[in-house]
């Protein structure tokens, strides 16, 4: 008996499997006992014939179906989800879905439909999501009759021209309505009055222009997108429930006080790309719930004042702002993100940002900033990201980054100007994790020429130095960047001598993530040009015959005083060197090869006193670099040096004894060299003058000489010409450049064809 029962069970199981396999069409994917069937992108022109009548999900997207007839779906009474997007459906007959009363999701996106009739969706009143986007629909009135459960309707990218008061009359549960990318010019003022649960309305990219007052009967409408609608003003009648208002790419040029009186509770306001020229004072003051204000790519020359204290993010990229003045941001401001990229800012006033105690991100990239002044960010301890890339920066003042104790990311990329840096600028950046120096060769050169700058960057984990123009990198590099985990580095000037062997070995063994190590290639010497450094063996590196630093590698960066800025200039603190902390050398310079540092470098690296003024912008800098580019060479700074490499002493009133002796030695050596060169030059002149005199005497022995004022012309008689050219010029001494200085031999006409003819001036 037990055996019989087992046989029956096995037979039933086999029959079930066979039935399931038989009911799954060829090339389709069937799951959940063939109730979910996917036949997408199979080249079908009609539905497969052996589909299970019990299926609940059918996906026939990406095929060539052209029509949905009355009998196409009549067998699938349990169908819940039907996906037919991206076919070639042009026609849906009336009552095509009358048998599919369980249908909840219908996707007809990307077909060729031009019209939906009142009976098209008859029988599927329970549909919740209907997608008719990317078709060619023009008229839709009456198409959604009795679809009272519809929650999401997408009609984007069709050819609809008008919305009447009857179009959405029965959609009392509609929450999401998308009408973007149509040709709507006329919207009845009561078109949305029956949509009591509407939360999300998109009318983007319709040529609406001037519209009458809307009427809404909803208290939950929070998102409205009216971008690219050719609006010159805000439509009336928008409900106070709106929290997110999109108005980008319209024709709004002026925003006056009261412009947003009907949207007092808006939280995110987007006004990008409008060509806004003027915003009156207090235009945004009454928007006490405003959190984000987007004003990118307009024509504003200043930040609207006052900025609401509730504002968290202000984005004004691509305007014409020239400065940030004090008082722009009121006390109590909660701003945490400020982006002014791509403006015309030349300076930031000293106390312009001092009321912003909650800043986390600042972007001043692509402006005209030349100076970073002291204490500009002194109250910005919460700042995490600071972007200063693509500015013509020339001067980093002392304490210019003071107060940025929480800074994590600093970008100084694409700065191609010569710069001067005070040695203490990085002292407060103990939390800095990412430093971007791409395409900023002079900043790299300055940083890598002063231990005091380097030792404040030990916390960096991600360092980027692409397009650095470096020729060498010192073996102390890993030591200064002991926490480094990611390195982006490239240069078109690598010189592969024996000083670079350590770098090759380090690339092979380091755990630091360096993208595409093989792309780090030698530039010189010629025999190693374009060779990957990591592929070289030690013996092919050329001898380092030149010292790592030479006299010509010492360059002077003299700062200049910019145009007077009263707020900034008067508040720049005046400090003597004694007021700054002494340089504590935590690194043993004995670890470096001192034999590669010449006496010339020691001589030229002494600090010359500058003018007696204490203004930082009138001091003079000296820093050690390299003739070949940005040579990392910390050996030029000994422990006994207590002064910054890049900042001259503005406090001393006279030279030190050592400095005087060095200057005297330089003058004596230079004078002696000039005298020796002058003597050699005189000997050479006398020698060649005598040699030329003997040559001239032989050459003109049989010639005819004619002297006229300061011009001496020699002509060879035709009978003795050796060149075959009649009357050729033999020699001209001290011939003037004017035509008046030319003369013919007396008695000879210029057209004379004889042996003593003088040719035209151009022929000489």
Secondary structure, DSSP 8 states (H G I E B T S, - for coil): -HHHHHHHHHHHHHHHHHHHHHHS-TT-EEETTTTEEE-TTS--SS--TT--TT-SEEE--SS---EE-TTTSTT-TT--EEE--SS---EE-TTTTTT-TT--EEE-TTS---B--TTTTTT-TT--EEE--SS---B-TTTTTT-TT--EEE--SS---EE-TTTTTT-TT--EEE-TTS---EE-TTTTTT-TT--EEE--S----S--------S---EEE-TTS--SS--TT--TT--EEE--SS---EE-TTTTTT-TT-SEEE-TTS---EE-TTTTTT-TT--EEE--SS--SS--SS--TT--EEE-TTS---EE-TTSS-TT----EEE-TTS---EE-TTTTTT-TT--EEE--SS---EE-TTTTTT-TT--EEE--S----EE-TTTTTT-TT--EEE--S--S--EE-TTTTTT-TT--EEE-TT-HHHHHHHTT-HHHHGGGTT-SEEEETT---S---TTHHHHTTT--EEEE--S--B-BGGGHHHHHHHHH--SEETTGGG-B--BSGGGTT-BGGG--GGGSB---S-SB-GGGEEEEE----S--HHHHTTS----GGGS------S-GGGS-GGGB-HHHHHHTS-----S---GGG-EEEEE-BTTB----GGG--TT--S-TTS--SS--S--HHHHHHHHHHHHHHHHHHHHHHHHHHHHHHHHHHHHHHHHHHHTTTSEEEEETTEEEEE--GGG-SSS-TT-EEEEES--SSGGG----TT--TT--STT----GGG-
